[in-house]
Amino acid sequence: TSEIKDAKLIFNQAFKNVQDTYGRENMRFPKEIIWLMGAPGSGKGTHTPAILRSRGITNPSISMSSLLSTPECKEQINKG
């Protein structure tokens, strides 16, 4: 099996899988996404609460490190 490297093809298939699972009518998307990037210790976690308050965002932030430590992600990482 060859590896698929076309980002658009990968995204479209993944989106279709999510849509088929949950139904398009049940999908909700944020109006605003804020990406904070920086080296460890650069202040992302320190500044996030103030940014959320100033923008009126009530949803909790999503940390890549917490996503990467989920059992599902660890399984994928271990598969290579």
Secondary structure, 3 states (H helix, E strand, C coil): CCCCCCHHHHHHHHHHHHHHHHCHHHCCCCCCCCCCCCCCCCCHHHHHHHHHHHHCCCCCCCCHHHHHCCHHHHHHHHHC
